[in-house]
Amino acid sequence: MTGGAGYIGSHAAKALRHAARQVVIFDNLSAGHRAAALGAPLIEGDVRDVDAVRRAIRESGATAVMHFAAWLSVADSVADPIGYYRNNVTGTLATLEAMAAEQCGQFVFSSTCAVYGEPNEVPLRETHLTAPINTYGQTKLAVEHALPHFERAYGIRSIRLRYFNAAGADPEAELGEDHSPEIHVIPRALDAASGGPPMDVFGEDYPTPDGTCLRDYVHVTDLADAHVRALIRLEQGGASAIYNVGTERPSSVREVIATVERVTGRTVAHRMAPRRPGDPAVLYASAARIRDELGWVARRPALETIVGDAWRWHSTNPRGFQAAR
Ligand SMILES: NC(=O)c1ccc[n+]([C@@H]2O[C@H](COP(=O)([O-])OP(=O)(O)OC[C@H]3O[C@@H](n4cnc5c(N)ncnc54)[C@H](O)[C@@H]3O)[C@@H](O)[C@H]2O)c1
């Protein structure tokens, strides 16, 4: 599991261990945390290093790779396309090269709804045109486009999971979101509720009921469950596929703030800021395909539950993993 010491990867690793799979994490800890491995074997290495990935696959006897390792800030990706193409595209191609060399033929890829760009219609189906409007989304789409070639030439079957907005935390509060800087709405709102700096709300004049953007927040343990199901499909010899992973329920930024205030019993200090370029007004998934083909449904879809779980982690680990262990 590349990037398994990060937010989504660590939750997926926990779910896989519960599903009786042995997990080995490969992470350069540029954004991840050793403590998030929860004691699973962790090889410190960089996915851009083909030899290091080959060694990790060989020595761990890996039969499948889940590839979370990437950078994910839209703003940074626009400012630093070289870095983003290197890490997200070259890093993934190096991982696939290592897999081909070691005859490891099952790949689960962390893709994103950012591959769609500005939606022509919502809910977004997997068949929607892919036209990313930022470098980050473009790097993920570049990998998606490469995968059929790697399948044809080297037999690597893949499941591409297009996540919507990952949110929440492990309901047992062993794991949670600890990004630095934090770019996601819910932890930003929780931080503001805890006395941190006020959060910025980017745009209040969108054509939505309350003027703020609508997004599909999917619980990170539901995302983790999608990975277990994707792996089982590959293990059973299933064909390569693309799936959206979202709840099909859009929530506005104002709804997030109101929910955080309800859950925490505190005020979320916030200020209105101009729209950010490249932020579509409305993004939410159709999850019909993953429901029909993998039997996946969101088990913790309510914003209240997502925020409640995130708050439990946040309030018991105010300094994230640093102070946790
Ligand atoms: N968080 C979201 O809402 C979201 C939405 C859609 C897609 N994704 C994708 O999901 C994946 C995981 O996201 P996350 O939120 O857990 O991010 P994260 O930053 O918490 O985790 C990424 C992990 O990858 C590691 N990493 C980065 N570059 C590496 C490299 N070159 N070599 C080895 N390890 C490296 C980091 O140290 C980190 O542990 C990413 O690929 C991201 O693009 C995330």
The ligand as a Gaussian input file, in Angstrom:
#p B3LYP/6-31G(d) Opt

LIG

0 1
 N       -8.580000      13.439000       0.559000
 C       -9.470000      13.487000      -0.428000
 O      -10.570000      14.050000      -0.284000
 C       -9.170000      12.831000      -1.750000
 C      -10.131000      12.921000      -2.779000
 C       -9.872000      12.294000      -3.995000
 C       -8.691000      11.591000      -4.187000
 N       -7.768000      11.532000      -3.181000
 C       -6.543000      10.765000      -3.419000
 O       -6.409000       9.810000      -2.396000
 C       -5.039000       9.568000      -2.101000
 C       -4.808000       9.699000      -0.619000
 O       -5.227000      10.986000      -0.168000
 P       -5.080000      11.409000       1.354000
 O       -6.104000      12.435000       1.642000
 O       -5.008000      10.184000       2.193000
 O       -3.656000      12.132000       1.301000
 P       -2.423000      12.056000       2.319000
 O       -1.509000      13.160000       1.971000
 O       -2.940000      11.991000       3.722000
 O       -1.769000      10.661000       1.959000
 C       -0.870000      10.495000       0.884000
 C        0.285000       9.673000       1.395000
 O        1.199000       9.459000       0.322000
 C        2.509000       9.672000       0.779000
 N        3.313000      10.057000      -0.378000
 C        3.180000      11.170000      -1.152000
 N        4.114000      11.180000      -2.130000
 C        4.845000      10.035000      -1.978000
 C        5.933000       9.467000      -2.666000
 N        6.505000      10.084000      -3.712000
 N        6.430000       8.285000      -2.257000
 C        5.876000       7.642000      -1.184000
 N        4.848000       8.128000      -0.481000
 C        4.333000       9.314000      -0.873000
 C        2.405000      10.738000       1.850000
 O        3.472000      10.718000       2.771000
 C        1.070000      10.366000       2.508000
 O        1.258000       9.459000       3.569000
 C       -4.254000      10.557000      -2.960000
 O       -3.796000       9.874000      -4.098000
 C       -5.285000      11.601000      -3.328000
 O       -4.971000      12.206000      -4.551000
 C       -7.978000      12.139000      -1.977000

